[in-house]
Amino acid sequence: MSRIGSTILYLLAVIAIALLLTVVCRICFVEMYTVAPQQMENALLAGDRVLVEKWHYGVRLPQSYVSLPYVDTLPGTDLPARWPQQPLPYKRLGMALVQRNDVIVYNYPTGECKPLAHYPTVVARCVGLPGDTITADGAMLYINGEPTVQSPVVTEGYLVPDSVLSVVEETMCALWGKALPRQSLGSQSLFYIDRYHYSELSEHLPADKLPRLISLAQDNYYIELPPYGSDAIITPHNAALYAQIINLYEPCKVELCGDVLYRGGHKMDSYRFTQPYYWVLCDNRTAMTDSRHFGVLPHSHIIGRCGMIVFSIDAAQSGFDSWRIDRFFQYRKL
């Protein structure tokens, strides 16, 4: 073989090995994720590019032998972009439990018959672990009956009547150099304020002029997360939730009659769940991509833990002004 031919083969081999290593690294170790708006503000900002540590909770194996990322069909055709078309069984190597307050990236449960990796990708904070009871009462969150101190960067919606709007905005300008963005809602204005800045406002405004927290129906709930590794006792209080979880994510089907579960016509007093289930919340309480909307998060849907912020771009700016240099290569506790 000529020298030129040998050089070409060598370069092709190098390229093939590099591509293989890239694919293995992306599947098993790390992948970059772009944070979407209104998910984890202000712990993570929209436009942050975060490395996701996929190995941290165990490596999730692909559910297709061949698959094009981000698409369900081949461009310009109706042909499936993966083989086989039906997803392979879910498997994970070296599973480890999520820890409380970990910021994780996961696939939003949609119930579609396709590989989990093709579901939408979301970031949120894990607040509930297997076996926990979680109660939310407006702005307060209780874990196993104990009030939980939530992150100061948790962002919530507040209403300000027009009658005190000027005073509130003047106070914001005095504290932070500018007033926060707002939306007009009739005779009131809606602000999104994190707990840290709201605490500052409360020190400079009388109670009758403070922005009022919006209380939504989704912020009031009671959940019993099933335990993992031991039998879950089925009670009238958790039967409906357990039935929903089992029928959605477990390898069997059950029937709910009143507050009693049946499997194959036999009453169930207990059940051992095959994977852990968590309760996750976005730091932005107005987000619609967390457990308040889809319920418990199964371990099968977890991609990994948020790690280093590689770089960050502010879409509202242009040119070099859009680069948030202070966030480059930051590995921070979220």
C-alpha positions in Angstrom: 0.0 0.0 0.0 1.3 3.4 -0.9 2.4 5.9 1.8 -0.6 8.2 0.9 -3.0 5.3 1.2 -1.6 4.4 4.6 -1.8 8.0 5.8 -5.5 8.2 4.7 -6.3 4.9 6.5 -4.5 6.2 9.7 -6.5 9.4 9.6 -9.8 7.6 9.1 -8.9 5.3 12.0 -8.1 8.3 14.3 -11.4 10.0 13.3 -13.4 6.8 13.9 -11.8 6.3 17.4 -12.4 9.9 18.3 -16.0 9.7 17.3 -16.4 6.4 19.2 -14.8 8.0 22.4 -17.1 11.0 22.0 -20.2 8.9 21.8 -19.2 6.7 24.8 -18.3 9.9 26.8 -21.7 11.5 25.9 -23.6 8.3 26.8 -21.8 7.3 30.0 -20.0 10.3 31.5 -20.9 13.9 30.7 -23.0 16.0 28.3 -23.6 19.7 28.0 -27.1 21.0 28.7 -28.4 24.5 28.0 -30.6 25.8 30.8 -34.0 27.0 29.6 -35.7 30.1 31.0 -37.7 30.0 34.2 -36.5 26.7 35.6 -33.8 27.3 38.1 -33.5 31.0 38.3 -31.4 32.3 40.0 -29.3 29.2 40.9 -28.9 28.6 37.2 -29.6 31.3 34.6 -31.2 30.9 31.2 -28.4 30.4 28.8 -26.0 28.6 31.2 -24.2 25.7 29.5 -23.9 23.1 32.2 -22.0 19.8 32.2 -24.3 17.0 33.3 -22.6 14.2 35.3 -24.3 11.2 33.8 -22.4 8.7 35.9 -23.4 10.1 39.2 -26.6 8.1 39.7 -25.6 5.2 37.5 -25.1 5.0 33.7 -28.4 4.7 31.8 -27.9 2.4 28.8 -29.3 3.5 25.4 -32.7 2.1 24.5 -31.9 2.0 20.8 -29.0 0.3 18.9 -28.9 3.2 16.4 -30.5 6.6 17.0 -30.3 10.2 15.7 -30.4 12.7 18.6 -33.2 15.3 19.0 -35.5 13.9 16.2 -38.1 11.1 16.0 -38.0 10.7 12.2 -35.4 11.0 9.5 -35.3 14.6 8.1 -37.7 15.0 5.2 -39.3 11.5 5.7 -41.7 9.6 7.9 -39.1 6.9 8.6 -38.1 6.4 12.3 -34.8 7.9 13.3 -33.9 4.9 15.6 -33.6 1.2 15.4 -35.4 -0.7 16.8 -38.5 1.5 16.7 -39.8 0.1 20.0 -37.5 1.1 22.9 -35.3 -1.5 24.5 -35.9 -2.3 28.2 -34.6 0.3 30.6 -31.3 -0.7 32.3 -28.8 1.2 34.4 -25.3 0.3 35.6 -24.2 1.1 39.1 -27.4 2.9 40.3 -27.0 5.4 43.2 -29.8 7.3 44.9 -30.3 11.0 44.4 -29.6 13.1 47.5 -31.9 15.8 48.9 -31.4 19.2 47.3 -29.3 17.8 44.4 -30.0 19.8 41.2 -30.6 17.2 38.5 -31.3 16.9 34.8 -34.1 14.5 33.8 -36.4 13.6 30.9 -39.9 15.0 31.4 -42.4 12.1 31.7 -44.7 12.2 28.6 -45.9 8.6 28.5 -45.0 8.2 24.8 -43.6 4.9 23.5 -40.1 6.0 22.6 -36.7 6.0 24.3 -36.5 8.1 27.4 -33.6 10.1 25.9 -36.0 11.4 23.3 -38.3 13.0 26.0 -37.9 16.7 26.7 -35.0 17.6 29.0 -35.6 19.6 32.2 -33.6 20.7 35.3 -35.0 20.9 38.8 -34.1 20.4 42.5 -34.8 17.1 44.3 -36.7 17.9 47.5 -38.4 14.5 48.2 -36.7 11.1 48.6 -38.2 7.6 48.7 -40.3 7.1 51.8 -40.8 10.8 52.4 -44.1 12.5 53.1 -44.3 16.0 51.5 -46.8 18.7 52.4 -47.0 22.0 50.7 -49.1 24.8 52.1 -48.7 27.9 49.9 -45.2 29.1 50.5 -44.3 26.5 53.1 -42.9 23.1 52.3 -42.8 20.3 54.9 -40.7 17.1 54.7 -41.9 14.4 57.0 -43.7 17.0 59.1 -40.7 19.3 59.5 -40.7 22.7 57.8 -38.0 22.9 55.2 -35.7 25.9 54.8 -35.8 26.5 51.1 -33.0 28.0 48.9 -32.8 31.8 49.0 -32.8 31.7 45.2 -36.3 30.2 44.9 -38.3 32.6 42.7 -42.0 33.1 43.3 -44.7 35.3 41.9 -45.9 38.4 43.8 -48.7 40.9 43.2 -48.4 44.6 43.8 -51.5 46.9 43.7 -51.1 50.0 41.5 -51.8 52.1 44.6 -48.4 51.2 46.1 -46.5 50.3 42.9 -44.5 53.6 42.8 -43.3 53.1 46.4 -42.3 49.4 45.7 -40.4 50.3 42.5 -38.6 53.3 44.2 -37.5 50.9 47.0 -36.2 48.4 44.4 -34.2 51.2 42.6 -32.7 52.3 45.9 -31.7 48.7 46.8 -30.6 47.3 43.5 -30.2 50.3 41.1 -33.2 49.3 39.1 -36.8 48.0 39.4 -37.4 44.4 38.6 -39.4 43.6 35.4 -43.1 43.4 35.9 -46.3 42.4 34.1 -49.5 44.4 34.3 -52.6 42.5 35.4 -55.5 44.9 35.5 -55.0 47.1 38.6 -52.1 45.1 39.8 -48.5 44.2 38.7 -46.9 40.8 38.8 -43.2 40.5 39.9 -41.0 37.5 40.0 -38.8 37.9 43.1 -36.4 35.4 44.8 -36.6 34.8 48.5 -33.3 36.7 49.1 -34.5 39.9 47.4 -37.9 39.6 49.0 -36.3 39.5 52.4 -34.4 42.7 51.6 -37.7 44.4 50.5 -39.4 43.3 53.7 -36.7 45.2 55.7 -37.4 48.5 53.9 -41.2 48.4 53.3 -44.0 48.3 55.8 -46.2 45.2 55.8 -49.1 46.9 54.0 -46.9 47.8 51.0 -45.0 44.5 50.6 -45.7 42.5 47.4 -48.2 39.7 48.1 -47.3 36.1 47.4 -49.5 34.4 44.8 -51.1 31.3 46.2 -51.9 28.7 43.5 -53.8 25.5 43.8 -50.7 23.6 42.6 -48.8 24.8 45.6 -51.1 22.9 48.0 -50.6 19.1 48.1 -49.9 16.1 50.3 -47.7 13.3 48.9 -46.4 10.0 50.3 -43.5 8.8 48.2 -43.2 5.0 48.1 -40.2 3.6 49.9 -37.4 1.8 48.0 -35.9 -1.5 49.0 -38.7 -2.5 51.3 -42.4 -3.3 51.0 -44.7 -0.2 50.8 -47.8 -0.6 52.9 -50.9 0.3 51.0 -53.4 2.5 52.9 -56.5 4.5 52.0 -54.4 7.6 51.9 -51.8 6.4 49.4 -53.8 3.9 47.3 -54.7 6.3 44.5 -51.1 7.6 44.2 -49.6 4.2 44.3 -52.0 2.9 41.7 -51.0 5.8 39.3 -47.3 5.1 39.9 -47.6 1.4 39.4 -49.7 1.6 36.2 -47.4 4.2 34.7 -43.9 3.0 35.6 -43.9 -0.5 37.2 -43.9 -3.8 35.3 -47.4 -4.7 36.3 -51.0 -3.3 36.3 -53.3 -2.8 39.2 -56.9 -1.8 39.7 -58.2 0.9 42.1 -61.6 0.3 43.6 -62.4 3.0 46.1 -59.3 3.1 48.3 -58.3 -0.5 47.7 -55.8 -1.9 45.2 -56.3 -5.2 43.4 -53.8 -7.1 41.2 -55.2 -10.1 39.2 -58.3 -9.9 41.3 -56.5 -10.2 44.6 -56.4 -7.4 47.2 -53.0 -5.8 47.7 -51.8 -4.9 51.2 -48.3 -4.1 50.1 -46.1 -3.7 47.1 -42.3 -3.5 46.6 -41.4 -0.9 44.0 -38.7 -1.7 41.5 -37.1 1.7 41.4 -36.9 4.9 43.6 -39.3 7.7 43.0 -38.6 11.4 43.9 -40.3 14.8 44.2 -38.6 17.5 42.2 -39.3 21.3 42.1 -37.9 24.1 40.0 -36.5 27.0 41.9 -38.9 29.2 39.9 -42.2 28.2 41.4 -44.1 29.4 38.4 -42.4 26.8 36.1 -44.6 24.1 34.7 -42.0 21.3 34.4 -41.7 19.8 37.9 -43.5 17.3 40.1 -46.4 19.6 40.8 -47.5 19.0 37.2 -46.4 15.4 36.3 -46.2 13.8 39.7 -43.4 11.7 41.0 -40.2 11.4 39.1 -39.0 7.8 38.5 -35.2 7.1 38.7 -35.4 5.7 35.1 -36.0 9.3 33.8 -32.9 10.8 35.5 -30.1 11.8 33.2 -27.5 13.0 35.8 -26.5 15.7 38.2 -25.7 19.3 37.3 -22.0 20.0 37.5 -19.8 22.7 36.1 -21.1 25.8 34.3 -18.9 25.8 31.3 -20.0 29.1 29.9 -23.1 31.3 29.9 -24.8 33.5 27.3 -27.4 36.1 27.9 -29.8 36.0 25.0 -31.1 39.5 25.9 -27.7 41.0 25.1 -25.7 41.0 21.9 -22.0 40.7 20.9 -19.5 40.4 23.7 -22.0 41.9 26.2 -23.9 38.6 26.0 -21.1 36.6 27.5 -21.4 36.2 31.3 -17.6 35.9 32.0 -18.1 35.6 35.7 -20.0 32.3 35.2 -17.4 30.6 33.0 -16.0 27.4 34.4 -17.9 27.8 37.7 -18.4 24.7 39.8 -20.7 25.9 42.4 -23.0 24.4 45.0 -26.5 25.0 43.7 
